[in-house]
Amino acid sequence: MARAEKKQQEVATRDGNGGGVTISEDMLAELIADAGAGISTAAEDNLVPIILLLQDMSPVVKKRDPNYIDGAEAGMYFNRATQQLWAGDKAMSERTGLPILEFQFCYQDKAIVEWVPRTEGGGFMGRFPLEGDVDTAMRKIGARRTRDPNDPNKPAWKTSDGNNDLIETRYIFGHTINNDKPQPAVIPFSSTGHTTAKSWMTLASSFMTEVAHPQTGELTLVKQPIWWHRYIVGSKARENKKGSFFVGTVADGKVILNTTIRLMGKAMYEAAKAGTIKAGAEDYAGDNGGEVSDEI
């Protein structure tokens, strides 16, 4: 008599977008044994899309530019890979029907970015690591210290041949999590945008939870992991002698209760810290949360 086949219990799986499939116990065992097999861990194969804060000079907001995106406006956020747009504030959201960006902050990195000057056509050329202070990092790559032509009191950096601009840039890795549907993304900040990035890190560092020691019961404050919070990312208009521009704004949107999204945040933190993922290229100089400038 043939042996009766053991009935497999089905196990429901979940992804970070609220979807998933139901698989057998055998498939679950295979999944655990072979998790990630064949998937490249090389940083060049794992580029995280850039989200840009659009400015008046951004190609995607100019209706006669071949890169124009229907509905794009200065002050909006724009995902280059998906071409998705987010409104910069409540009024813009109500007028356009676009959502305001909700973001999970997972990791911050810094780099020196080389740009062709806008007067020479503009363009992203590449990144150099920024370790330690800016002056030391710049001199390590042979940079030349100059002055901003629009502001003699402000230092600027050029490549060794004097042709291209070198800009200190912060990169915030994370997920867009509108409607609890996480998508990996990076938001760059330079120039006056550094103020927004620093304020964001200060806000993220302020969240504490009071917990009891498991043995003594003594209460203590524990700093929450950076990926635990949802942030509302917007924009506001600013003006200086160089012109008008938009800068980023950040507000706390409360703790992320979805366990899968928190786990995805931890995985992104670990991958970005290990250098197995990196930010995609920035094609639009100046769309990084900073002021209007000939440098970016």
One Martini backbone bead per residue (centre of mass of N, CA, C, O) as a GRO file, in nm:
protein
  296
    1MET     BB    1   0.098   0.037   0.022
    2ALA     BB    2   0.076   0.355  -0.008
    3ARG     BB    3   0.202   0.626   0.123
    4ALA     BB    4   0.091   0.883   0.278
    5GLU     BB    5   0.087   1.206   0.223
    6LYS     BB    6   0.191   1.473   0.373
    7LYS     BB    7   0.036   1.733   0.496
    8GLN     BB    8   0.059   2.064   0.414
    9GLN     BB    9   0.120   2.346   0.571
   10GLU     BB   10   0.021   2.669   0.547
   11VAL     BB   11   0.200   2.982   0.483
   12ALA     BB   12   0.198   3.310   0.551
   13THR     BB   13   0.312   3.587   0.369
   14ARG     BB   14   0.501   3.903   0.384
   15ASP     BB   15   0.520   4.225   0.271
   16GLY     BB   16   0.572   4.573   0.275
   17ASN     BB   17   0.290   4.610   0.078
   18GLY     BB   18   0.061   4.397   0.191
   19GLY     BB   19   0.149   4.143   0.070
   20GLY     BB   20   0.151   3.800  -0.059
   21VAL     BB   21   0.191   3.449   0.017
   22THR     BB   22   0.098   3.106   0.012
   23ILE     BB   23   0.290   2.847   0.166
   24SER     BB   24   0.462   2.587   0.225
   25GLU     BB   25   0.674   2.437   0.441
   26ASP     BB   26   0.882   2.362   0.229
   27MET     BB   27   0.912   2.646   0.106
   28LEU     BB   28   0.999   2.780   0.367
   29ALA     BB   29   1.260   2.617   0.400
   30GLU     BB   30   1.386   2.713   0.136
   31LEU     BB   31   1.383   3.012   0.192
   32ILE     BB   32   1.568   3.003   0.443
   33ALA     BB   33   1.813   2.847   0.311
   34ASP     BB   34   1.803   3.058   0.029
   35ALA     BB   35   1.838   3.338   0.115
   36GLY     BB   36   1.944   3.551  -0.148
   37ALA     BB   37   2.014   3.379  -0.374
   38GLY     BB   38   2.180   3.553  -0.646
   39ILE     BB   39   2.196   3.822  -0.510
   40SER     BB   40   2.335   4.111  -0.537
   41THR     BB   41   2.586   4.299  -0.320
   42ALA     BB   42   2.663   4.511  -0.509
   43ALA     BB   43   2.644   4.846  -0.521
   44GLU     BB   44   2.617   4.881  -0.842
   45ASP     BB   45   2.342   4.683  -0.821
   46ASN     BB   46   2.228   4.889  -0.567
   47LEU     BB   47   2.036   5.140  -0.653
   48VAL     BB   48   1.901   5.421  -0.507
   49PRO     BB   49   1.663   5.626  -0.549
   50ILE     BB   50   1.608   5.959  -0.620
   51ILE     BB   51   1.496   6.244  -0.433
   52LEU     BB   52   1.373   6.557  -0.541
   53LEU     BB   53   1.387   6.904  -0.498
   54LEU     BB   54   1.220   7.125  -0.667
   55GLN     BB   55   1.301   7.384  -0.893
   56ASP     BB   56   1.285   7.639  -1.120
   57MET     BB   57   1.548   7.495  -1.279
   58SER     BB   58   1.410   7.243  -1.332
   59PRO     BB   59   1.346   7.052  -1.603
   60VAL     BB   60   1.061   6.920  -1.506
   61VAL     BB   61   0.915   7.228  -1.493
   62LYS     BB   62   0.972   7.273  -1.800
   63LYS     BB   63   0.766   7.270  -2.073
   64ARG     BB   64   1.018   7.289  -2.301
   65ASP     BB   65   1.142   7.048  -2.178
   66PRO     BB   66   1.217   6.713  -2.237
   67ASN     BB   67   1.193   6.657  -1.903
   68TYR     BB   68   0.910   6.706  -1.866
   69ILE     BB   69   0.654   6.692  -1.607
   70ASP     BB   70   0.344   6.650  -1.554
   71GLY     BB   71   0.277   6.877  -1.282
   72ALA     BB   72   0.537   7.001  -1.223
   73GLU     BB   73   0.687   7.171  -0.933
   74ALA     BB   74   0.804   7.384  -0.738
   75GLY     BB   75   0.834   7.208  -0.418
   76MET     BB   76   0.852   6.932  -0.513
   77TYR     BB   77   0.872   6.584  -0.520
   78PHE     BB   78   1.109   6.356  -0.707
   79ASN     BB   79   1.117   6.046  -0.870
   80ARG     BB   80   1.325   5.940  -1.111
   81ALA     BB   81   1.240   5.638  -1.153
   82THR     BB   82   0.903   5.677  -1.124
   83GLN     BB   83   0.790   5.986  -1.144
   84GLN     BB   84   0.705   6.072  -0.874
   85LEU     BB   85   0.486   6.291  -0.689
   86TRP     BB   86   0.506   6.549  -0.430
   87ALA     BB   87   0.390   6.752  -0.209
   88GLY     BB   88   0.504   7.032  -0.003
   89ASP     BB   89   0.200   7.086   0.094
   90LYS     BB   90  -0.126   7.117   0.175
   91ALA     BB   91  -0.211   7.316  -0.047
   92MET     BB   92  -0.085   7.157  -0.283
   93SER     BB   93  -0.241   6.897  -0.233
   94GLU     BB   94  -0.530   7.016  -0.270
   95ARG     BB   95  -0.478   7.130  -0.563
   96THR     BB   96  -0.344   6.845  -0.699
   97GLY     BB   97  -0.378   6.556  -0.530
   98LEU     BB   98  -0.119   6.518  -0.386
   99PRO     BB   99   0.091   6.382  -0.182
  100ILE     BB  100   0.265   6.372   0.105
  101LEU     BB  101   0.566   6.291   0.220
  102GLU     BB  102   0.654   5.969   0.350
  103PHE     BB  103   0.932   5.887   0.579
  104GLN     BB  104   1.203   5.653   0.637
  105PHE     BB  105   1.465   5.681   0.845
  106CYS     BB  106   1.789   5.492   0.824
  107TYR     BB  107   2.033   5.672   0.686
  108GLN     BB  108   2.351   5.853   0.692
  109ASP     BB  109   2.538   6.016   0.439
  110LYS     BB  110   2.857   6.124   0.296
  111ALA     BB  111   2.970   6.354   0.029
  112ILE     BB  112   3.153   6.428  -0.264
  113VAL     BB  113   3.039   6.625  -0.536
  114GLU     BB  114   3.063   6.625  -0.886
  115TRP     BB  115   3.030   6.917  -1.101
  116VAL     BB  116   2.915   7.068  -1.363
  117PRO     BB  117   2.869   7.365  -1.442
  118ARG     BB  118   2.595   7.532  -1.544
  119THR     BB  119   2.752   7.718  -1.753
  120GLU     BB  120   2.851   7.417  -1.888
  121GLY     BB  121   2.559   7.237  -1.854
  122GLY     BB  122   2.602   7.042  -1.650
  123GLY     BB  123   2.652   6.764  -1.422
  124PHE     BB  124   2.709   6.449  -1.315
  125MET     BB  125   3.028   6.280  -1.211
  126GLY     BB  126   3.048   6.216  -0.889
  127ARG     BB  127   3.194   6.046  -0.597
  128PHE     BB  128   3.325   6.111  -0.267
  129PRO     BB  129   3.441   6.045   0.021
  130LEU     BB  130   3.340   6.155   0.364
  131GLU     BB  131   3.602   6.183   0.594
  132GLY     BB  132   3.549   6.379   0.825
  133ASP     BB  133   3.641   6.669   0.740
  134VAL     BB  134   3.610   6.866   0.467
  135ASP     BB  135   3.897   6.974   0.421
  136THR     BB  136   4.041   6.700   0.427
  137ALA     BB  137   3.877   6.560   0.202
  138MET     BB  138   3.944   6.761  -0.022
  139ARG     BB  139   4.258   6.739  -0.013
  140LYS     BB  140   4.269   6.430  -0.071
  141ILE     BB  141   4.148   6.498  -0.383
  142GLY     BB  142   4.280   6.783  -0.480
  143ALA     BB  143   4.143   7.031  -0.399
  144ARG     BB  144   4.032   7.370  -0.459
  145ARG     BB  145   4.029   7.668  -0.297
  146THR     BB  146   3.769   7.908  -0.304
  147ARG     BB  147   3.523   8.141  -0.425
  148ASP     BB  148   3.223   8.262  -0.433
  149PRO     BB  149   3.113   8.467  -0.687
  150ASN     BB  150   2.839   8.554  -0.511
  151ASP     BB  151   3.026   8.500  -0.229
  152PRO     BB  152   3.323   8.595  -0.091
  153ASN     BB  153   3.259   8.463   0.212
  154LYS     BB  154   3.234   8.191   0.050
  155PRO     BB  155   3.341   7.889   0.022
  156ALA     BB  156   3.503   7.685  -0.233
  157TRP     BB  157   3.521   7.397  -0.464
  158LYS     BB  158   3.767   7.244  -0.678
  159THR     BB  159   3.912   7.092  -0.896
  160SER     BB  160   4.241   7.066  -0.982
  161ASP     BB  161   4.165   7.207  -1.276
  162GLY     BB  162   3.905   7.411  -1.217
  163ASN     BB  163   3.627   7.307  -1.357
  164ASN     BB  164   3.484   7.171  -1.112
  165ASP     BB  165   3.253   7.105  -0.870
  166LEU     BB  166   3.252   7.072  -0.502
  167ILE     BB  167   3.003   6.901  -0.295
  168GLU     BB  168   2.859   6.886  -0.005
  169THR     BB  169   2.673   6.578   0.091
  170ARG     BB  170   2.368   6.455   0.199
  171TYR     BB  171   2.230   6.117   0.272
  172ILE     BB  172   1.895   5.987   0.292
  173PHE     BB  173   1.801   5.680   0.383
  174GLY     BB  174   1.498   5.494   0.272
  175HIS     BB  175   1.134   5.517   0.284
  176THR     BB  176   0.855   5.524   0.125
  177ILE     BB  177   0.519   5.522   0.326
  178ASN     BB  178   0.274   5.547   0.177
  179ASN     BB  179   0.028   5.340   0.275
  180ASP     BB  180   0.236   5.121   0.367
  181LYS     BB  181   0.439   5.145   0.091
  182PRO     BB  182   0.749   5.059   0.051
  183GLN     BB  183   1.022   5.260  -0.092
  184PRO     BB  184   1.321   5.304  -0.199
  185ALA     BB  185   1.529   5.592  -0.091
  186VAL     BB  186   1.695   5.916  -0.165
  187ILE     BB  187   1.792   6.221   0.009
  188PRO     BB  188   1.942   6.512  -0.084
  189PHE     BB  189   2.187   6.746   0.075
  190SER     BB  190   2.268   7.095   0.021
  191SER     BB  191   2.378   7.361   0.139
  192THR     BB  192   2.096   7.471   0.295
  193GLY     BB  193   2.006   7.164   0.334
  194HIS     BB  194   2.174   7.095   0.590
  195THR     BB  195   1.975   7.207   0.795
  196THR     BB  196   1.758   6.994   0.753
  197ALA     BB  197   1.929   6.739   0.813
  198LYS     BB  198   2.013   6.819   1.100
  199SER     BB  199   1.726   6.847   1.215
  200TRP     BB  200   1.643   6.557   1.159
  201MET     BB  201   1.853   6.421   1.341
  202THR     BB  202   1.768   6.561   1.599
  203LEU     BB  203   1.483   6.447   1.604
  204ALA     BB  204   1.562   6.141   1.593
  205SER     BB  205   1.737   6.165   1.871
  206SER     BB  206   1.479   6.233   2.075
  207PHE     BB  207   1.374   5.941   2.091
  208MET     BB  208   1.219   5.788   2.377
  209THR     BB  209   1.204   5.492   2.598
  210GLU     BB  210   1.047   5.358   2.873
  211VAL     BB  211   1.211   5.100   3.063
  212ALA     BB  212   1.239   4.788   3.218
  213HIS     BB  213   1.435   4.604   3.389
  214PRO     BB  214   1.429   4.258   3.390
  215GLN     BB  215   1.551   4.232   3.693
  216THR     BB  216   1.496   4.519   3.861
  217GLY     BB  217   1.279   4.736   3.725
  218GLU     BB  218   1.431   4.965   3.632
  219LEU     BB  219   1.409   5.270   3.496
  220THR     BB  220   1.475   5.355   3.146
  221LEU     BB  221   1.623   5.521   2.879
  222VAL     BB  222   1.563   5.457   2.525
  223LYS     BB  223   1.684   5.479   2.220
  224GLN     BB  224   1.557   5.492   1.921
  225PRO     BB  225   1.554   5.379   1.627
  226ILE     BB  226   1.565   5.547   1.329
  227TRP     BB  227   1.337   5.346   1.179
  228TRP     BB  228   1.067   5.399   1.369
  229HIS     BB  229   0.990   5.655   1.189
  230ARG     BB  230   0.757   5.885   1.066
  231TYR     BB  231   0.781   6.135   0.807
  232ILE     BB  232   0.710   6.469   0.716
  233VAL     BB  233   0.781   6.588   0.386
  234GLY     BB  234   0.864   6.914   0.284
  235SER     BB  235   0.816   7.268   0.188
  236LYS     BB  236   0.982   7.598   0.148
  237ALA     BB  237   1.017   7.926   0.093
  238ARG     BB  238   1.305   8.111  -0.021
  239GLU     BB  239   1.534   8.407   0.020
  240ASN     BB  240   1.803   8.567  -0.157
  241LYS     BB  241   2.052   8.717  -0.346
  242LYS     BB  242   2.021   8.464  -0.556
  243GLY     BB  243   1.716   8.402  -0.474
  244SER     BB  244   1.471   8.170  -0.515
  245PHE     BB  245   1.369   7.888  -0.298
  246PHE     BB  246   1.375   7.552  -0.175
  247VAL     BB  247   1.311   7.387   0.133
  248GLY     BB  248   1.312   7.161   0.372
  249THR     BB  249   1.074   6.970   0.569
  250VAL     BB  250   1.020   6.831   0.912
  251ALA     BB  251   0.794   6.585   1.059
  252ASP     BB  252   0.639   6.402   1.285
  253GLY     BB  253   0.448   6.076   1.227
  254LYS     BB  254   0.532   5.860   1.408
  255VAL     BB  255   0.523   5.546   1.488
  256ILE     BB  256   0.593   5.237   1.349
  257LEU     BB  257   0.371   4.954   1.358
  258ASN     BB  258   0.491   4.805   1.122
  259THR     BB  259   0.700   4.543   1.133
  260THR     BB  260   0.800   4.512   0.839
  261ILE     BB  261   0.901   4.806   0.807
  262ARG     BB  262   1.106   4.799   1.034
  263LEU     BB  263   1.276   4.567   0.913
  264MET     BB  264   1.341   4.717   0.651
  265GLY     BB  265   1.489   4.948   0.789
  266LYS     BB  266   1.715   4.779   0.915
  267ALA     BB  267   1.821   4.663   0.644
  268MET     BB  268   1.900   4.938   0.526
  269TYR     BB  269   2.094   5.027   0.739
  270GLU     BB  270   2.294   4.788   0.703
  271ALA     BB  271   2.351   4.828   0.398
  272ALA     BB  272   2.451   5.125   0.406
  273LYS     BB  273   2.674   5.085   0.617
  274ALA     BB  274   2.821   4.851   0.436
  275GLY     BB  275   2.795   4.941   0.116
  276THR     BB  276   2.564   4.763  -0.063
  277ILE     BB  277   2.450   5.050  -0.107
  278LYS     BB  278   2.351   5.324  -0.332
  279ALA     BB  279   2.318   5.611  -0.477
  280GLY     BB  280   2.201   5.750  -0.725
  281ALA     BB  281   2.197   5.960  -0.973
  282GLU     BB  282   2.233   6.319  -1.026
  283ASP     BB  283   2.106   6.513  -1.291
  284TYR     BB  284   1.999   6.767  -1.113
  285ALA     BB  285   2.127   7.047  -1.049
  286GLY     BB  286   1.993   7.174  -0.730
  287ASP     BB  287   1.800   6.914  -0.642
  288ASN     BB  288   1.892   6.935  -0.289
  289GLY     BB  289   1.773   7.145  -0.073
  290GLY     BB  290   1.888   7.416  -0.195
  291GLU     BB  291   2.016   7.677  -0.321
  292VAL     BB  292   2.071   7.898  -0.550
  293SER     BB  293   2.345   7.806  -0.778
  294ASP     BB  294   2.642   7.768  -0.962
  295GLU     BB  295   2.735   7.493  -0.811
  296ILE     BB  296   2.435   7.306  -0.833
   0.00000   0.00000   0.00000
